[in-house]
Amino acid sequence: MKNEIDMLEGHLGRNILRFALPLAVTGILQQLFNAADIVVVGRFVGNGAMAAVGSNSPLINLLVNLFVGISLGANVVMAQFAGRRDKIRIQQAVHTSILIALIGGFTFMILGELAAEPVLKLMSVPDQVFPMALAYLRIYLLGLPVILLYNFESAIYRSQGNTRTPLICLSISGVINVILNLFFVCIVGMTASGVALATVIANLISSVMLLVLLREGPEETRIHFSKLRLYKTVLKKILYIGLPSGIQSMMFSLANIIVQSALNSLGTTVMAASSAAFNVEVMAFFVINSFGQACMTFTGNNYGAGKSERCKKILWACILEDIAFTVLSCGLILLFGKEILGLFTTAPKVISYGYLRMMIVFSAYVFTLVNETVSGYLRGFGMSIIPALTAVICICVLRLLWIFFVFPKDPTFVMVMIVYPISLGLNAVAIAICALVLKPSKRKYNV
């Protein structure tokens, strides 16, 4: 209970920081542990194994992001119920969320295993790394149920203003992940499949730890296996908010798979560079995303409590704090960027391409900041369709058109990467206009 933040009262700026910073650290640690996969295979196996692991990222995100989006819906719904002090509905949302994670995890695990090989072929993964990429993906898919379970369990904690407990569990499992990476690759002699196995075991540990804690936690969020069912009214609210977010994330990942295919066509060096750079630059993204999640959760909580006018203050507080921490994180990464990339590989060309990618992507982060925060603000009011539509049209569709029609005319690394600032900038303008026109703070809360 001491880890929970009062989102309805107190100093907004301070409480938002208390919520967002552990969430940012959680994302960064998660990415560091994922990056450990790349570092271990890059250092002890070679660039081919590093490319095999990295080429799977867009596809894995496609499978996971639908349910990550739905978990955002669960987060908002539980935050709104918490604002209204509706303990019965919170209980129903908790048990519905856990069951969604388990059903979705096992269903997509099976479908993913069936589709793994043909999908990797469609992504133009080079023949020399294809067997390792396929082995990595098949093992990773086995852990999909516990990966989704962890995300929904974390959503339960976030909805109550607690971002520290998931951080602690992730930290423990992440250290185990790194140790297992080294064990499977350096001692057992496995390649990409070794780091995939380590990741699955680590995710199992973190999800089980959160499950045990939820079994012993406060009554409104305590899990009782006998109560696990899909409560119809709550399920509809979760899907109404979460499904558009999930579909948006899937479309986003699909567009990025097409982008990754274009990068794959440029050779193993570019693949390895892009993989390494992504694992670094995404750490700054988690800073941005943490304030977007804070905006969504605080807005949902206050909207549920009937404090819609306070939601405007939440939006501006999140934007201002987000700007400060994003500038700091991007600046630090660029300052030491080449040295950080050197942890992944010693190849000069890989480091050069990776640093160029980071500079282009970071130039677009001012737009990403607007997209994440304003989208979180709208979702906090239950308005999930609008940010999903703008993202699909302005980001996903534009990226697909760019790769199919613009990139072939000048098939270079820069020509692929320049689509990021263009698409994100267009979406930032669109989502800002939507927020101004819709005036969500005038909406009345419906149970």
N, C-alpha and C positions, 0 to 999 in steps of 0.2 A: 504493500500500500504506500510506503514512503516514496516509491519510485513514480507514483502517479502525480500528474500535474493538474492543477485546477485551471481548466481552460475558460471558465466562465468569469472568474474574478482575478484580481491581481494585475501586476505590471505585464502588459502584453509582450513587449520586447524581450524582457528577461525570460518569460515563460516559453515563448517561441524558441529562443535559443536553447533552453533546457530540453525542449522536445527535438529540435532539428539537429543539433550537433551530435548527440548519440546516434541518431538515424544516419547522418552523414558518415560517421565513423564506422557504423555497421556496414554500409555500402562499400566504403573504401577497404575495410578489412576483408569483406567478401571478395572484392576484386583482387586484392593482394593475394589471397589464397588461391583464386583462380589463376592469377598471373604466375603463381608458384608452379602451376602445371607447365606453363610455357617455358619458364626459366629452367626448370629441371630437365625437360626434354630437349630444350635448345642447347643447354650446356653439356649434357651427358649423352644425348643421342644424336642431335644434329638439326639443321634447318628444315630438313624434310619432315621430321616429327613435329617440329614447332609449327610448320605450315599445316600439318594434318590436324592438330588440335585447334588452331586458330580458324581454319576453314569451316569448322563445325559451329562456331559461335552464332552466326545468323540463324541457322536451322534450329539450334537448341532454343534460341530466344523465341522463334516462331511457335514452338510447341509449348513453352512455358508461359509466354506472355498473355495468352488468352485468359488463363486462370489467375495470373498476377493482376490483370485488369479486373476480373471478377472479385478478387480479394480487396481491391480498392472500393468496390461497391459495398462489400461487407464492412469495411472500415467506416465508410460514411454512414451506413445505416446504423451501426452500433454506436457511433459517435452521436448521431441524432437522438437515438433512444437514451443514451447516457445524459444528454442535455435535458431531456424530459424526465429523468430519474425513473424510467420505465424498466424496472428490473426483470419483469416477466419477458418482455420483448427482447431484452439483451440476451437472456438465457436462450430464447428460441433462435436468435441470430447466431449465437456462438455454436450451437449444435448443428444448425443448418450449414454453417461455414465449414466445419470440420468434415461433414459428410460430402459436401461439394468437392473438397480437396481430395478425399479418398477415391470417390467415384471417378472424378476427372483424371486423377493421377494414373489409376490402373487402366482406364480406357485409352488414354493417349499413349501409355507405355506400349500397349499391344499394337495400336495403329502405327506408332512410330517404328517399332521393330519391323513391321511388314513393309513400310515405305522407305526404310533407311537407305538401302542400296540404290534404288532408282532415283531417289531425290538427290543423293550425292552425285550421281552421274549427270543429272540435269544442271547441277551447279558447276560443272566443268572442272571438278577436282582432278588435278593431273594424275596420270597413271602411277607415277612413282611414289605418290603419297596416299593413293586411294585405299589400299588395304589397311594402313594405320588409321586413316580417318574413319573408315567403316567400323573398325574394332572399337575405337574410342566412342563413337556414337552409340553403338549397340550396348555397351556397358553403361554409358551415361543414362540411357533411356530406362534402364532397370531401376534407377534411383528417382525416377520422375514422381512416384507417389509421395515419397518423403520430402522431396523438394517443394512440391505444392503444399504439403501439410505444414511445413515450416513457414511458408508465406502467409497462409491463413491464420496460423497461430500468432504470428507477428502482428497481423492486422487486428486481432483481438486485443492485444496489449496496446497497440497504438491508439485504438479507439478510446481507451480509458486514460490516455495521456502518459503511457509508460513505454518509452523507447529504450530503456536501459537493460531490462531483462533479456530481450532478444539479442542485444549486443553482447552480453556476458556469455550466453549460450553459444553464439556464433564464434566468439573469441576462443573458447575452449575447443570447439570442434575444428576450427580453422588451424590451430596449432597441431592438432592430430592429423589434419589433412597434409600439412607440409611434411611432417615426420613420415607419414605413409608414402608420400610421393617419393622421398629419398629411398625409403626401404624397397618399394616395388621396382624402382628404376635402377638404383645403384647396387642393390644387394641381390634382388631376385633376377634382375636383368630384363625386365619388361620394358616396353617402349610407351607409346601413347596410351595403350590399354592400361598400363600401370597407374597413370595419373587419373584416368577415368575411374578406376576401382577405388582409389583413395578418396576421390570426390564423393562417390556414392556412400562410402562408409562414414565420412565426415558429416554429410547431410542427414544420414540416419541418426547419428548421435545428437545433432542439434535439434532435430524435430522431436526425438524421444524426450530430451531434457525439457523442452517447452511443454510437451504433453504431460509429463509428470508434475510440473509446476502448476499447470492449469487444473490438474486434478485436485490440487491442494489449495488453490487460491480463493479469493473472495467469492461468495456464493453466486453473485450475478454473472460471473464469467467462469465459474467452475464447470468442468466437463464431467458429465455423468453418462457413461456408455449406454445406459438404459434410455436416455433421452435423445439419442442420436436419431434424428429423422429430419426430413425436409418439411419445415413448417411453411405452408403454402403462401400465406400473406407476406411473411418475411422474405421468403425465397423470391417472390415477385419483385419486391423492393430492391433486393440485392442485385438481381439480374437486370432490372430496369436501369440501375446506375452502373453496374459493373460490366454488363455485356457489351455496351458500346465502347467502354474503355478497353476491354479485352480484344474486341474486333479491331479497334484502332491499333492496338499494339501488335496484333497479328499482321495487319496490313503493313504496318511500319516495318516489321521484321521481314515480310515478304519482299518489300521494296529493297531492303538492305541485302537480302539474298541475291537479288538481281545485281545490285551494286557490287557485292562480293564476287559474283560471277565475272563481272567486268574486270575486277582486280585480279582474279585468278587467271584471266586470259593474258595478263601482262607478265606472268612467270612466277617462279617460286620466290625470288628475291623480294618482289613487291608483296606477295602474299605474306611472307614472314615479317616484313616491315610493317604492314598494315595491322597484322595480328599483335605485334609487340606494342605499337603506338596506341592501338585501341585499348589495350590493357592498362595503359598509363593515363590517357586522356579521359577515360571514363571515370576516373577517380574524382576529377573536377566536376563531372556531370552529377555524381552522387551528392555533391554539395548543393548544386542547384535543385536537384530532385528532392532533397530533404526539406527544403523550405517550401516546395510545392506541396509535399505531403503534409507539412505543418499547416499550411494555408487551408488545405482540404479538411483536415481533421478538426482544427480550431473553428473553421467556418461551420462545419456540420454540427459540432457540439453547440455552438452559440445559436445557430439557426433552429435547432431542435428545442432550445430553451426559450425561443421567442426573442432573441437579442440580435435581430437582423442588422440593425444600425452598427453594432459593434463589429460586424463582419467586414465593413469597409476599412476600419482601422487595422484589422488583421491583415487584409490584403496589402496595404501600404507598408506595414511593419515587415511583412515577409519579403516584399520586393526590396526594400532598403537594406535589410540585413543580408539578403541573398546577393545583392550587388557587391557588398563589402567582402564577403567571404569567397565569392567566385573570382573576383579580381586577385585576391590574395592567393588562392589555390592555383589558378592558371599561371600567375606570375612565377610562383615557386617551381612549378613543373617545367615551364619554359626555361627558367634559369639553369636548372640542372637536368634538362631534358635529354641531352646526348649521353650524359653519364648514366642516367636511369635506363635508357635504351641499351646501353652497354652491358647491363646486367642480363639482358636477354640473349645478346649475341655480340660477337666481336667483329662481324663482317661490316666494313665501312659503308657499303652501299645500302645495307639494310638499315643502319642507323640514320643515314642521310635521308632516305625515303620516309622513315618513321618520323623524324623530326619535322619534315615538310608537312606531313599529314597533320601532326599536332598543331602546327601554326595555322593551317587552314581551318581545322575544326574549331579551335579556340576563338578564331575571329567570328564564328557564328554563335558563340555561347551567349552573347547579349540577347540574341533572339530566343535561344533555348530558355533562358531565364524567364522571359515574358511568357513563353508558351507554357512552361511548367507551373508557374505561379498562378496565372490567370485561369488556366484549365483546372487547377486544384480548387480555386475559389468557386468556379461555376459548379464543379462536382459536389462541393460541400453543400450546395443548395439542392442537390439532386439533379442538376442539369448536366447530364453526361453526353447527350446526343450531339449538342452543338460543338464542343471541343473535339469530339470524335470525327464529325463531318469535316471540320476545317482541316484537321490533321491529315485525313485520308486524301482530301482533294489537293491541298496546298503542298503537302510533303510527299505522300506515297505516290500519287498519280504523277506529279511532276518528276519525281526521281525515275519512275518507270519510263516516261516519255524521253527523259534526258539520256538514259542508257541506251534505249532502242534507236533514237533518231539523231542525237547530238554527238554522243561519244564515238560512234563509228566514223564520223568525219575527221576526228582527231583523237585516235585511240592512245592517249597518254595518261599517266598517273594524275596529273593536275586536272585534266579534263574530267576525270571521274570525281575527284574530290570537291571540285568547285560547286557541285550540285548541292552540297550540304548548306553553305551559307545562303544560297539563293532560295532553296525550299523552306528553310527555317525562317528566313526573313519575311517571306510572303505569308507564312502561317502566323507569325507574330502580329502582323498588321491585321489580319483577318480576325484573330481571336480577341484582340484588343477592341476592335470595332464591335464585335458581338457583345462583349461585356458592357460596353457603354450603351448600346441600344436596348439590351434586354433588362438592364437594371434589376438584377436578381434580389437585391436587398429589399425590394418592394413585395416579394413573394410571401405568401402565408404558408406556414408549415402544415402539411397534411399527414396525419398518422397512417 
